[in-house]
Amino acid sequence: MEPPFTILDCYTDEPAGLGVPPYLGTYPRYIAGFLANTCSSQAAHHAGPSSASPVTYLTIDDLRFATRYHSQIKQPKPSQKTDIFTYNLTVNAQNVQNILEKTKTLIVIVGVHVPGKYLSAVPGTFHEIIPMLKSFKCKKILTGPAVFGSQLFGGKASESFDKTVFDSIGHSLYAFPYEEVTEHAVRGASLIRQIPGIRMVEIETGKGCDIGRCSFCTEPLKNKVAFRKKEDILREMEALYAEGARYFRLGKQTCFYTFPEAVELLKEIRERLPGIKVLHIDNVNPVKVILDHRKNDDAITKAIVKFCTSGNIAAFGVESFDIDVVRKNTLNCLPAAAYEAAAIINSYGAERGEDGLPKFLPGINIIFGLRNETRHTHEEDMRWLQKIYDDGLLIRRINIRQVALFEGTSLFQEGRDKFLKKNKRYYWKWRNDIRQHIDFPMLKRVVPQGTVLNGCFAEIYDGNTTFCRQFGTYPLIVGVKGRLPLKQFFDLRITGHMLRSVVGEPVKP
């Protein structure tokens, strides 16, 4: 009997949460668990329990493979780049057409709210997905962040699409109350059996934002502030661990420091999952780092350094160092607070760890296109970033993007893209200034020539170059001359630096 439900994961990227491979997001796992639990309850009521899984998991890569490639593997020539449109196939890749023809209900997960560059995956867009789905007669449900909009490229409004293709559109299939989430998450852990590759599993600790006023952010539109219980998180992680997961990121939250049991959670993860290979966090509000410093003697920062694995990053949503932009967009912290929080984290996390990178460093997010942005804004960004560098602090990475505009945010309601258009002609220059004058020398400081980065995964080819990364929260790309065997681990010695990546060579055993 064919499973009645199929999940099509087109990948998600939003302010709180990442589900683009090699990351595995929460949406497909929660939904798979919910459907499995529902079907089990119905089977037990009518005809006794069934051992068959009611859920098949497909990726957008599987769909491309079946409809565009006619289920034929295309090996790239030595001069070509690895095909990242079909890189993330599931165990079901050769049977996609049959699965979709027999599927009763197709749940389509879509949604990119913070567009980025992805090394070995391409999220699906409505322009791509809808023509491939129209011929299938099953019921189609659209869910995920795209319910509130989706855009694969920054500096644009949400992608429009034909809503009539879907029988229903809504967020009820993932917006479970936390008293229900754990049972779905535990049952949904078995989803990774259908994924042959390694995944960095995204773990949710809470939702909503306790500040929740940033002009561009969709998180307050989707969720009210709530936190999961520590024991519920641990139960989910134990279930994933039992299925073979060894790489985890506590990333599905707006600020890890806000989680009420942060220290205890990290400690118990290490006690109960002894074979874990990577444990990282993601979003951090700089103001919360300062509060932890003043009230708790840096208890959370110390715990992150002690219990997490090295190469860890606290992603600061600074967005702008221009005080006028901060105030007009009700951003989360003033420039001085971002600097102070960066200094606090450096004081504990700058020491080099077992993977070759510093144990715990800040990362900084910058957004172009906010209210009241002027050429003075870039001057302020450069002034504060230069101060961080000149004072000897380390920043692991700076993410720069143009704001994506979504209906319901105050930025969208007030003028839509008028702020973007005002300075758009300067963005390339502004970004290049940061890359040349801050990123490049900072990268040489963080990863000096001769540093050995352990456990780098050979991910894709680009001609005669192999691009490798460690598994982590924002892994550093290492280009290696020659074509190393893909999907194997290597220890790499750094021999040179690019603006945002490094060049390396394998360490001979």
C-alpha positions as CSV (number, residue, x, y, z in Angstrom):
1,M,0.0,0.0,0.0
2,E,1.4,3.4,-1.0
3,P,1.8,6.0,1.7
4,P,-1.2,8.5,1.5
5,F,0.9,11.6,2.3
6,T,4.0,13.0,0.6
7,I,6.0,16.0,1.9
8,L,7.8,18.0,-0.7
9,D,10.5,20.1,1.0
10,C,11.5,23.1,-1.1
11,Y,13.7,24.3,1.7
12,T,13.2,27.3,4.1
13,D,15.4,30.2,5.3
14,E,14.0,32.7,7.7
15,P,15.2,35.0,10.5
16,A,14.7,32.2,13.0
17,G,15.5,28.9,11.3
18,L,17.3,27.4,8.4
19,G,16.2,24.4,6.4
20,V,18.4,24.5,3.3
21,P,20.7,21.5,2.9
22,P,23.0,20.5,4.5
23,Y,20.6,21.8,7.2
24,L,17.4,19.9,8.0
25,G,14.7,22.2,9.2
26,T,11.9,21.7,11.7
27,Y,8.9,21.9,9.2
28,P,9.2,18.6,7.4
29,R,10.0,16.7,10.7
30,Y,7.1,18.2,12.7
31,I,4.7,17.6,9.8
32,A,5.9,14.0,9.2
33,G,5.5,13.3,12.9
34,F,2.0,14.8,13.1
35,L,0.8,12.8,10.1
36,A,2.3,9.6,11.4
37,N,0.8,10.1,14.8
38,T,-2.6,10.9,13.3
39,C,-2.5,7.9,11.0
40,S,-1.4,5.6,13.9
41,S,-4.3,6.8,16.0
42,Q,-6.8,6.2,13.2
43,A,-5.3,2.8,12.4
44,A,-5.4,1.7,16.0
45,H,-9.1,2.8,16.3
46,H,-10.3,1.1,13.1
47,A,-8.0,-1.9,12.4
48,G,-5.1,-2.1,14.8
49,P,-1.7,-0.5,14.6
50,S,0.2,-0.4,11.3
51,S,4.0,-0.5,11.0
52,A,4.1,1.1,7.6
53,S,5.1,4.8,7.5
54,P,2.3,7.0,6.1
55,V,4.7,9.7,4.9
56,T,7.1,9.8,2.0
57,Y,9.7,12.6,2.0
58,L,10.8,14.3,-1.2
59,T,13.0,17.3,-1.9
60,I,12.7,19.8,-4.6
61,D,15.9,18.2,-6.0
62,D,13.9,14.9,-6.3
63,L,11.2,16.7,-8.3
64,R,13.7,18.4,-10.6
65,F,15.4,15.0,-11.1
66,A,12.2,13.3,-12.2
67,T,10.6,16.1,-14.3
68,R,13.6,17.8,-15.8
69,Y,16.3,15.1,-15.9
70,H,13.9,12.1,-16.5
71,S,15.5,10.4,-13.5
72,Q,18.9,10.2,-15.2
73,I,22.1,11.0,-13.3
74,K,24.2,13.6,-15.2
75,Q,27.9,13.5,-14.3
76,P,29.6,16.9,-14.7
77,K,32.6,17.1,-17.0
78,P,35.9,18.0,-15.3
79,S,35.5,21.6,-16.4
80,Q,32.0,21.9,-15.0
81,K,30.5,22.7,-11.6
82,T,28.6,20.0,-9.6
83,D,24.9,20.3,-10.3
84,I,23.5,21.7,-7.1
85,F,19.9,21.6,-8.4
86,T,19.8,17.8,-7.9
87,Y,22.5,17.4,-5.2
88,N,20.2,16.6,-2.4
89,L,18.2,13.6,-3.6
90,T,16.4,11.3,-1.1
91,V,16.2,7.5,-1.2
92,N,12.9,8.0,-3.1
93,A,14.5,9.8,-6.1
94,Q,14.1,7.0,-8.6
95,N,10.4,6.6,-7.8
96,V,9.1,10.2,-7.7
97,Q,6.7,9.9,-10.6
98,N,5.0,6.8,-9.1
99,I,4.9,8.3,-5.6
100,L,3.2,11.5,-6.7
101,E,0.7,9.7,-8.9
102,K,-0.4,7.6,-6.0
103,T,-0.2,10.3,-3.3
104,K,-3.5,11.4,-1.9
105,T,-2.2,14.6,-0.2
106,L,0.9,16.5,-1.1
107,I,2.2,18.9,1.6
108,V,4.5,21.5,-0.1
109,I,6.9,23.3,2.2
110,V,8.3,26.6,0.8
111,G,9.6,29.9,2.2
112,V,12.8,32.0,2.0
113,H,12.6,35.2,4.0
114,V,16.3,35.9,4.4
115,P,17.8,35.1,1.0
116,G,21.4,33.9,1.0
117,K,24.0,32.1,-1.2
118,Y,23.9,28.3,-0.8
119,L,26.9,26.2,-1.7
120,S,25.2,22.9,-2.5
121,A,21.4,23.5,-2.7
122,V,18.9,25.8,-4.5
123,P,15.6,26.4,-2.7
124,G,12.5,26.1,-4.9
125,T,10.6,29.1,-6.1
126,F,6.9,29.2,-7.0
127,H,7.9,30.0,-10.6
128,E,9.7,26.7,-10.7
129,I,7.5,24.5,-8.5
130,I,4.0,25.2,-9.8
131,P,4.5,24.0,-13.5
132,M,6.0,20.8,-12.2
133,L,3.0,20.1,-9.8
134,K,0.1,21.1,-12.0
135,S,-0.3,17.7,-13.7
136,F,-0.6,15.7,-10.4
137,K,-4.2,15.2,-9.3
138,C,-3.6,14.8,-5.6
139,K,-4.8,17.4,-3.0
140,K,-2.1,20.0,-2.6
141,I,-1.4,22.0,0.6
142,L,1.0,24.9,0.8
143,T,2.6,25.5,4.1
144,G,5.8,26.9,5.6
145,P,7.1,30.5,5.8
146,A,5.8,31.1,2.2
147,V,2.3,31.5,3.8
148,F,3.7,34.9,4.7
149,G,5.6,35.3,1.4
150,S,8.8,34.0,-0.2
151,Q,11.6,35.6,-2.2
152,L,14.9,33.9,-3.2
153,F,16.6,37.2,-3.9
154,G,17.1,40.2,-1.6
155,G,16.0,43.6,-2.7
156,K,12.6,42.5,-4.0
157,A,9.1,42.0,-2.9
158,S,7.6,38.6,-2.2
159,E,7.2,36.3,-5.2
160,S,3.6,36.3,-6.7
161,F,2.1,33.0,-7.7
162,D,-1.1,31.3,-8.8
163,K,-2.8,30.3,-5.5
164,T,-5.4,28.2,-7.3
165,V,-2.9,25.4,-7.8
166,F,-3.2,24.7,-4.1
167,D,-6.3,23.3,-2.4
168,S,-5.4,25.1,0.8
169,I,-2.7,27.5,2.0
170,G,-2.0,27.9,5.7
171,H,0.3,27.6,8.6
172,S,-1.8,25.2,10.8
173,L,0.3,22.2,9.6
174,Y,3.4,23.6,11.4
175,A,2.1,26.1,13.9
176,F,1.5,23.4,16.6
177,P,1.2,24.5,20.2
178,Y,4.3,23.5,22.1
179,E,2.4,20.9,24.2
180,E,1.9,19.0,21.0
181,V,5.2,19.6,19.3
182,T,7.3,17.1,21.2
183,E,5.3,14.0,20.2
184,H,5.4,15.1,16.6
185,A,9.1,16.0,16.7
186,V,10.0,12.6,18.3
187,R,7.9,10.6,15.8
188,G,9.2,12.8,12.9
189,A,12.8,12.0,13.7
190,S,12.6,8.9,11.6
191,L,12.3,11.2,8.5
192,I,16.1,11.2,8.3
193,R,16.0,7.5,7.3
194,Q,14.8,8.8,3.8
195,I,17.9,11.1,3.5
196,P,21.1,9.4,2.5
197,G,23.4,12.4,3.2
198,I,24.6,14.0,6.4
199,R,22.4,16.7,7.8
200,M,22.9,19.5,10.3
201,V,19.6,19.2,12.2
202,E,17.9,22.5,13.2
203,I,16.5,22.3,16.8
204,E,13.8,24.7,17.9
205,T,14.0,26.2,21.4
206,G,11.4,28.9,21.1
207,K,9.5,31.2,18.8
208,G,8.6,34.8,18.6
209,C,10.7,37.8,19.6
210,D,10.5,39.4,23.0
211,I,11.4,42.7,21.4
212,G,9.7,42.1,18.1
213,R,9.7,45.6,16.5
214,C,12.3,45.4,13.6
215,S,10.7,47.1,10.6
216,F,11.5,44.3,8.1
217,C,11.1,41.1,10.2
218,T,8.4,38.5,9.7
219,E,8.9,36.6,12.9
220,P,6.4,38.7,15.0
221,L,3.8,38.1,12.2
222,K,4.2,34.3,12.5
223,N,4.6,33.7,16.2
224,K,3.9,35.0,19.7
225,V,6.7,34.5,22.2
226,A,6.9,31.0,23.6
227,F,9.6,28.6,24.8
228,R,9.8,24.9,24.7
229,K,10.5,22.9,27.8
230,K,14.1,21.7,28.2
231,E,13.1,18.1,28.6
232,D,11.0,18.2,25.4
233,I,14.0,19.4,23.4
234,L,16.2,16.7,24.9
235,R,13.6,14.0,24.0
236,E,13.6,15.2,20.4
237,M,17.3,15.3,20.2
238,E,17.6,11.8,21.7
239,A,15.2,10.5,19.1
240,L,17.2,12.1,16.3
241,Y,20.4,10.8,17.9
242,A,19.0,7.3,17.9
243,E,18.4,7.7,14.2
244,G,22.0,8.5,13.6
245,A,22.0,12.3,13.8
246,R,25.3,13.7,15.2
247,Y,25.3,17.3,14.0
248,F,22.9,19.8,15.7
249,R,22.2,23.5,15.7
250,L,20.1,25.2,18.3
251,G,19.0,27.6,15.7
252,K,15.3,27.9,15.6
253,Q,14.9,30.9,17.8
254,T,15.4,34.6,17.7
255,C,18.0,34.7,20.6
256,F,19.5,31.7,22.3
257,Y,20.4,33.8,25.3
258,T,16.7,34.4,25.9
259,F,15.9,30.7,26.4
260,P,15.2,30.3,30.2
261,E,17.2,27.1,30.7
262,A,20.1,27.7,28.3
263,V,22.9,26.6,30.6
264,E,21.1,23.5,31.8
265,L,20.1,22.5,28.3
266,L,23.7,22.6,26.9
267,K,25.0,20.7,29.9
268,E,22.4,17.9,29.6
269,I,22.8,17.6,25.8
270,R,26.5,16.8,26.3
271,E,25.7,14.3,29.1
272,R,22.9,12.5,27.2
273,L,24.3,12.6,23.7
274,P,28.0,11.7,24.3
275,G,28.8,10.9,20.6
276,I,27.6,14.3,19.3
277,K,30.1,15.7,16.7
278,V,28.8,19.3,16.3
279,L,26.7,21.4,18.7
280,H,26.2,25.0,17.7
281,I,23.8,27.9,18.2
282,D,22.6,30.7,15.9
283,N,20.8,33.9,16.6
284,V,21.8,36.1,19.6
285,N,20.6,39.6,20.6
286,P,23.7,41.5,21.7
287,V,21.7,43.2,24.5
288,K,21.1,39.8,26.0
289,V,24.8,39.0,26.0
290,I,25.4,42.2,28.0
291,L,22.6,41.3,30.4
292,D,24.1,37.9,31.0
293,H,27.4,39.6,31.6
294,R,26.0,42.0,34.2
295,K,23.5,39.8,36.0
296,N,24.8,36.3,35.7
297,D,28.6,36.6,35.4
298,D,28.5,35.5,31.8
299,A,26.9,32.1,32.7
300,I,25.4,31.5,29.2
301,T,28.5,32.6,27.4
302,K,30.7,30.4,29.5
303,A,28.4,27.4,29.0
304,I,28.4,27.9,25.2
305,V,32.2,27.8,25.2
306,K,32.3,24.8,27.5
307,F,29.6,22.6,26.1
308,C,29.3,23.5,22.4
309,T,31.9,22.5,19.8
310,S,34.3,25.0,18.4
311,G,33.7,27.1,15.3
312,N,30.5,28.3,16.9
313,I,29.0,31.7,16.0
314,A,26.6,34.1,17.7
315,A,24.7,35.7,14.8
316,F,24.1,39.3,15.8
317,G,21.2,41.0,14.1
318,V,22.9,44.4,14.1
319,E,21.5,45.3,10.7
320,S,22.9,48.9,10.9
321,F,25.5,50.9,12.9
322,D,23.7,54.1,12.0
323,I,21.9,55.3,15.1
324,D,19.2,57.1,13.0
325,V,18.5,53.9,11.0
326,V,18.4,51.9,14.3
327,R,15.8,54.2,15.8
328,K,13.7,54.6,12.7
329,N,13.5,50.9,12.1
330,T,13.2,50.0,15.9
331,L,16.2,47.7,15.6
332,N,17.3,45.5,18.6
333,C,20.5,47.2,19.7
334,L,22.6,50.3,19.4
335,P,26.1,50.2,17.9
336,A,27.8,50.5,21.3
337,A,25.9,47.5,22.6
338,A,26.9,45.4,19.5
339,Y,30.5,46.3,20.2
340,E,30.3,45.5,23.9
341,A,28.7,42.1,23.2
342,A,31.3,41.3,20.6
343,A,34.1,42.1,23.2
344,I,32.4,39.9,25.8
345,I,32.2,36.9,23.5
346,N,35.7,37.4,22.3
347,S,37.0,37.4,25.9
348,Y,35.8,33.8,26.3
349,G,35.6,32.4,22.8
350,A,38.6,33.6,20.9
351,E,40.7,30.6,22.0
352,R,41.2,28.1,19.1
353,G,39.4,24.8,19.5
354,E,39.5,21.3,18.3
355,D,38.3,21.9,14.8
356,G,41.0,24.6,14.2
357,L,38.7,27.6,14.5
358,P,38.1,29.8,17.6
359,K,35.6,28.3,20.0
360,F,32.9,31.0,19.9
361,L,32.8,34.3,18.0
362,P,30.2,36.9,17.0
363,G,28.9,37.2,13.5
364,I,27.3,40.4,12.3
365,N,24.3,40.9,9.9
366,I,24.0,44.1,7.9
367,I,20.9,45.0,5.9
368,F,20.7,47.6,3.1
369,G,17.4,49.3,2.3
370,L,16.1,50.2,5.7
371,R,14.3,53.5,6.6
372,N,16.5,56.6,6.7
373,E,19.5,55.0,5.1
374,T,21.9,57.5,3.6
375,R,25.6,57.5,2.6
376,H,26.3,58.4,6.2
377,T,24.9,55.0,7.1
378,H,27.7,53.3,5.3
379,E,30.3,55.6,6.9
380,E,28.9,54.5,10.4
381,D,29.0,50.8,9.4
382,M,32.6,51.2,8.4
383,R,33.6,53.2,11.4
384,W,32.3,50.6,13.9
385,L,33.5,47.6,12.0
386,Q,36.9,49.3,11.7
387,K,36.9,49.9,15.5
388,I,36.2,46.2,16.1
389,Y,39.1,45.3,13.9
390,D,41.5,47.9,15.3
391,D,40.7,46.9,18.9
392,G,41.9,43.4,18.1
393,L,38.5,41.6,18.3
394,L,37.5,38.7,16.1
395,I,34.4,38.5,13.9
396,R,33.9,35.2,12.2
397,R,31.7,36.5,9.4
398,I,29.7,39.5,8.2
399,N,26.5,38.8,6.3
400,I,25.3,41.6,4.0
401,R,22.0,41.5,2.1
402,Q,19.4,43.8,0.7
403,V,16.2,43.7,2.6
404,A,13.5,41.4,1.3
405,L,10.0,43.0,1.5
406,F,7.1,41.1,3.0
407,E,3.5,42.2,3.4
408,G,2.5,42.8,7.0
409,T,5.9,44.3,8.1
410,S,5.9,48.0,8.9
411,L,8.7,48.6,6.2
412,F,6.4,47.1,3.5
413,Q,3.4,49.2,4.7
414,E,5.4,52.4,4.7
415,G,6.6,52.9,1.1
416,R,7.4,49.3,0.2
417,D,10.7,49.6,-1.8
418,K,11.2,53.4,-1.8
419,F,14.0,53.0,0.7
420,L,15.7,50.3,-1.4
421,K,15.5,52.4,-4.5
422,K,17.0,55.5,-2.9
423,N,20.5,54.1,-2.4
424,K,20.5,50.9,-4.6
425,R,23.2,52.3,-6.9
426,Y,25.6,52.4,-4.0
427,Y,25.1,48.9,-2.6
428,W,27.7,47.1,-4.6
429,K,30.4,49.7,-3.6
430,W,29.3,49.6,0.1
431,R,29.4,45.9,0.2
432,N,32.8,45.8,-1.5
433,D,34.2,48.3,0.9
434,I,33.3,46.0,3.8
435,R,34.6,42.9,2.0
436,Q,37.9,44.5,1.1
437,H,38.7,46.5,4.2
438,I,37.1,44.4,7.0
439,D,36.4,40.9,5.8
440,F,39.7,40.2,4.1
441,P,42.0,41.3,7.0
442,M,39.7,39.8,9.6
443,L,39.7,36.4,7.9
444,K,43.5,36.4,8.0
445,R,43.3,37.1,11.7
446,V,40.7,34.4,12.4
447,V,42.3,31.8,10.2
448,P,46.0,32.5,9.8
449,Q,47.9,30.9,7.0
450,G,49.1,27.5,8.2
451,T,46.0,26.8,10.4
452,V,44.7,23.3,10.0
453,L,40.9,23.0,9.8
454,N,39.9,19.5,10.8
455,G,36.9,17.5,9.4
456,C,36.2,19.4,6.2
457,F,33.6,17.8,4.1
458,A,34.3,17.7,0.3
459,E,31.0,19.1,-1.0
460,I,31.1,20.2,-4.7
461,Y,33.4,20.6,-7.7
462,D,33.9,23.8,-9.7
463,G,36.1,22.8,-12.5
464,N,39.4,21.6,-11.0
465,T,38.6,23.0,-7.6
466,T,36.9,21.1,-4.7
467,F,34.9,23.2,-2.3
468,C,34.9,21.9,1.3
469,R,33.3,22.9,4.5
470,Q,33.1,21.8,8.1
471,F,29.6,21.1,9.5
472,G,28.6,24.1,11.6
473,T,26.4,27.1,12.0
474,Y,28.2,29.3,9.4
475,P,30.9,27.1,8.0
476,L,33.9,28.6,6.2
477,I,34.3,27.5,2.6
478,V,37.8,26.1,1.7
479,G,38.8,25.8,-1.9
480,V,41.2,23.0,-2.7
481,K,43.0,22.6,-6.0
482,G,42.2,19.3,-7.6
483,R,39.2,17.0,-7.4
484,L,39.0,15.4,-4.0
485,P,36.5,12.5,-3.6
486,L,33.2,14.1,-2.7
487,K,31.3,13.5,0.5
488,Q,34.4,12.5,2.4
489,F,36.2,14.3,5.3
490,F,39.6,15.9,5.0
491,D,41.9,17.9,7.3
492,L,43.0,21.0,5.4
493,R,45.9,23.3,5.9
494,I,45.2,26.9,5.0
495,T,47.5,28.3,2.3
496,G,45.7,31.5,1.2
497,H,42.8,33.8,1.7
498,M,39.9,35.2,-0.5
499,L,37.5,37.9,0.6
500,R,35.1,35.5,2.4
501,S,36.7,32.1,1.9
502,V,40.1,30.4,2.2
503,V,42.4,28.2,0.1
504,G,43.7,25.0,1.5
505,E,45.5,21.7,0.9
506,P,45.0,18.3,2.4
507,V,47.2,17.4,5.3
508,K,49.1,14.4,4.5
509,P,48.8,11.6,7.0
